[in-house]
Amino acid sequence: MTSRGLLPFFLLRPVLLVRDLRVDRDHPDLAALDRIEDGERFLWAILPHAARTFSASILMLPRAMALPAAVGYLYCRTLDTFEDLLPDPPARDAALAAFTARLDDAEARAEAGAETAPLAPAPKVDPACAVDPRDAAHVLLANRIDRVDQVYLGLAPELRAIVRDLVRDMAEGMRWATSTFADQHGVLTDGAQLSRYCQAVLGNPIVFCARLHRQLALGQPDLPEALRRDALDSGEFIQLANITRDIEKDLVSGKAYHPRLAAALGRATAGDTELTERVREVRTGLLDRARSLACAYPRFVDGLALRSPSLTRASAMLLWLFTVRHYEKCARTVGRPAPSSSPGGLSILLGSLPASISAGSALRHLRRGLSRLGSLGA
């Protein structure tokens, strides 16, 4: 069942996928987004502004999985917004804790027999905290999360439980990150802290997607330990793409994911030759770290034991291809040997579709991707 006036999802999916390729994330129409009152309409409209390449991967999923995946991702994006834009560490910690508690409290009331168990209002974010238009879209999402709540409350109880687990794990990781960055003056000091951060931010969502798949396919959301480990490593591999892309922006906002950049906090790189070179060296090291983790992703996909046909497999390939493309761009940025150009979004989208009916097509994508990543070495 869809919201009134929405197309059935198998017809809506291609419309939204094409829209995602064309949407202007740098200049979101905030007023138009804010006018959408219906929960599912708002969810699909805000998703490309919150999820970037994850948006297309979510849309590629079967509707039974896409809807809770989108809810979970938008809840996680809201937690990220608290972490990124609330300037006061105690306020960030309180917002993260409150966002989790509202889900648990509503479920407890429902289990106690309440006819309706609406969610408590979520913490608000001052729009003035937004650094750029993309951040402004994230603030709008956080301040209108009650519209996503409409969709959450319509999910089956077992799917809501998986979403709550994700939010709880994500919030715990973000609270750790908030405390760690505050205690260490905005810097992660070693590789162990970087892994913990990446796995909290994107490892947990990858685990979440695997649990959704197993719940819907097998009625059993628990993951074998090896699959869980590969999911967390895959999340780190993908999150390092976000980190390598945003190093300069993060420095200006007072955050560094490598101790070599500690002295550069709050500084812009423009016109600073020494800092530009230091950022290049750090980005190169992070690129190599990501390359060393890439093998976890094919193991993760194999561990899902997807049958054919499978839109979930196509979704996994879409995310893989976008991530490999990013690292090729990253290699060009740091002066590593890399293809002079990378495939466009439409080419990646169309290239991922055969994986929905062919495990062999997915295997070829994974092998070619590993080869492309391997060629990005010094």
Secondary structure, DSSP 8 states (H G I E B T S, - for coil): ---TT---HHHHHHHHHHHHHH--TTS--HHHHHT--SHHHHHHHHHHHHHTHHHHHHHTS-HHHHHHHHHHHHHHHHHHHHHHH--SHHHHHHHHHHHHHHHHHHHHHHHTT-S-----------GGG-SSHHHHHHHHHHHTHHHHHHHHHTS-HHHHHHHHHHHHHHHHHHHHHHHHHHHTTTB--SHHHHHHHHIIIIIHHHHHHHHHHHHHHHS-----HHHHHHHHHHHHHHHHHHHHHSHHHHHHTT-BSSGGGGGGTT---TT-HHHHHHHHHHHHHHHHHHHHHTTHHHHHHHHT---SS-HHHHHHHHHHHHHHHHHHHHHHHHT----S----HHHHHHHHGGGGT-HHHHHHHHHHHHHHHHTT--
